[in-house]
C-alpha cells in the first residue's frame, strides 16, 4: 500500500487551508468551466480551473469557523459556532 505512505511534508509556512465559497467573476469562471469541459480537463475546484486557464488566484484571510455545512453533524457544529459569536 505505497499509496498511503507519506512522501514528504511541506513546510507549514508554505501551506494554506482553502475555504469555500471561492469567489470569481461569474461570466469568466463559467467560460472557463465550459472550456475545461470541452477539453475534458478535470479539476478539484474553481481555483484550480482558474489557474489552469490563466487567471491569477489571490489568497484572502478567512476564519477557521467558516465551515462548510453538508451533513447533520456539520449543522450541530455550526450551531455551536453561532453560540460562540
Secondary structure, DSSP 4 states (H G I P E B T S, - for coil): -GGGS------GGG-----S-----HHHHHHHHHHHHHTT---SSHHHHHHHTT---------TT-----SHHHHHHHHHHHHH-
